[in-house]
């Protein structure tokens, strides 16, 4: 996601954060990074080619490249109707959700039978056509912010909204195979939005056992890797995250560890100090949540090496698997 807009202001100063899962993640991530280094050396046929690790850069305010350019054509911004978007230019029309709504699909018998997971594909392909609607201010507890943003895109025009829907649909399939009931905040089935407060409310109303909001960053070239955003302890106005801070960190740490292992991607070199974790108090989707919730920035769309991964269908399947395995681990306890 771009850091310009309602939920995407540059993060403030970060405190040292340590929780009960830190040791577990510390044990998991280095082992996974060995695999990442081997993968970097030999290349990955599904990841857009071999890349080299990038040294840490001084990023300043993340999201130097913000929302997808307003001059991009509707065709370039319209999501593929396929649940396995291959990054190729889509047709000029969008026929609706690729699959039936999750509520229309029976949950399979599996270890997550009875568990509810809400997936929040960041932004909406139609947001750029509804600037007045998405610019409307909503209360996020700590202050007021715009309803939503258009999101970012690769330099070639592959939009964050297309990326998030594709990964979300792949993730839904994997979780349903585990027996979970999966709900979406949007599935390309509405013309814009929902607003960030409604996105939080959908998870709350579903009494979700876990909520994951999927994004991709719009930072400067050279900034690479993924990071998981955790809710800070907020108690202001209609926001009270105190009860979900600990379980959300558990969820986020499990997703981060599995994401490294399954994708071969390294944690962000510009946010989180190499941990792949970041704590934010300025995101309405987290502030207003009453159930365990995290965001994941799967990579930086404005970096050519990350973009090669994000536009690969094979890599997006790995990303969905990493997120799924993190959720399954969290829900198993």
Secondary structure, 3 states (H helix, E strand, C coil): CCCCCCCCCCCCCCCCCCCCCHHHHHHHHHHHHHHHHHHHHHCCCCCCCCCCCCCCCCCCCCCCCCCCCCCCCHHHHCCCCCCCCCCCCCCCCCCCCCCCCHHHCCCCCCCCCCCEEEEEECCCCCHHHCHHHHCCEEECCCCEEECCCCCCECCCCCEHHHHHHHHHHHHHHHHHHCCCEEEECCCCCCCCCCCHHHHHHHHHHCCCCEEEEEEEECCCCCCCCEEEEEECCCEECCEECCCCHHHHHHHHHHHHHHHHHHHCCCECCCCCCCCCEEEECCCHHHHCCCCCEEEEEEEECCCHHHHHHHCCHHHHHHHHHHHHHHHHHHHHC
